Amino acid sequence: MLTIHYGDMDNVIYNTSVYFDNVYSPQWFQDAFAQRIIKSIDKGSVVGPGAINTKILGIIPPERLSGGTKTLLLMYFMPQNIYNATTCSDNCAYWILRIAAQHDLTINLYHLMDFGNGKFTATVANTGDVVHTMFDLVPIAAKCLRENS
């Protein structure tokens, strides 16, 4: 189940890139789901626990993955934490929904993320509303973001 909190809140990991660099495990890169995230977001393929081959940058260490990929991997492997998903672009939304289907996941956002045209289930923590489409989410998120600006 996905829970979204818009705006400031306590106990959020805001600098997900630095946090990832300090906590990731090389074993994470053996996981097929993690490899799919890396391929989808960073256009990279894992060639070993410390090496990802990307089209643009060549072979890079995990510390050079994008902020979005790092945040998604943290959500997947350490879902008990709350992460600032504002570091993620809309291309991460698909993966956030997939991760939330496997684990309860709470994210923090400072923008309206586009979760696509399909149905999904998310709770907006600020209001307690449960939404199933972007049509449902947009007015609630906009109100929450306005109140927190």
FENVEN-V212801 format. One record per residue. N is the residue number from 1. SS is DSSP state (H for helix, E for strand, L for the rest). PSI is psi in whole degrees, 0 to 359 (* if undefined). Layout:
N&SS&PSI + N&SS&PSI
//
This chain:
1&L&134 + 2&E&130 + 3&E&132 + 4&E&130 + 5&E&124 + 6&E&128 + 7&L&189 + 8&L&142 + 9&L&162 + 10&L&160 + 11&L&33 + 12&E&140 + 13&E&105 + 14&L&315 + 15&L&78 + 16&H&331 + 17&H&311 + 18&H&319 + 19&H&312 + 20&H&311 + 21&H&333 + 22&H&348 + 23&H&345 + 24&L&155 + 25&L&138 + 26&H&333 + 27&H&336 + 28&H&327 + 29&H&356 + 30&H&347 + 31&L&130 + 32&H&321 + 33&H&316 + 34&H&320 + 35&H&324 + 36&H&321 + 37&H&311 + 38&H&318 + 39&H&318 + 40&H&313 + 41&H&312 + 42&H&3 + 43&L&41 + 44&E&158 + 45&E&137 + 46&E&125 + 47&E&353 + 48&E&173 + 49&L&341 + 50&L&20 + 51&E&127 + 52&E&127 + 53&E&116 + 54&E&151 + 55&L&322 + 56&L&312 + 57&L&354 + 58&E&212 + 59&E&125 + 60&E&157 + 61&L&164 + 62&H&331 + 63&H&343 + 64&H&4 + 65&L&161 + 66&L&160 + 67&H&323 + 68&H&315 + 69&H&316 + 70&H&316 + 71&H&317 + 72&H&318 + 73&H&321 + 74&H&315 + 75&H&321 + 76&H&313 + 77&H&338 + 78&L&61 + 79&L&351 + 80&L&343 + 81&L&162 + 82&E&126 + 83&E&147 + 84&E&102 + 85&H&3 + 86&H&341 + 87&H&349 + 88&L&142 + 89&L&177 + 90&H&336 + 91&H&348 + 92&H&344 + 93&H&316 + 94&H&314 + 95&H&325 + 96&H&315 + 97&H&321 + 98&H&319 + 99&H&318 + 100&H&338 + 101&H&339 + 102&H&328 + 103&L&150 + 104&L&132 + 105&E&127 + 106&E&129 + 107&E&159 + 108&E&132 + 109&E&147 + 110&L&14 + 111&L&168 + 112&L&106 + 113&L&139 + 114&L&108 + 115&L&12 + 116&L&184 + 117&L&350 + 118&L&180 + 119&L&145 + 120&L&170 + 121&L&127 + 122&E&147 + 123&E&133 + 124&E&111 + 125&L&326 + 126&L&326 + 127&L&340 + 128&L&359 + 129&L&140 + 130&E&128 + 131&E&157 + 132&L&354 + 133&L&165 + 134&H&326 + 135&H&321 + 136&H&320 + 137&H&320 + 138&H&307 + 139&H&327 + 140&H&314 + 141&H&317 + 142&H&317 + 143&H&315 + 144&H&317 + 145&H&321 + 146&H&318 + 147&H&335 + 148&L&4 + 149&L&*
//
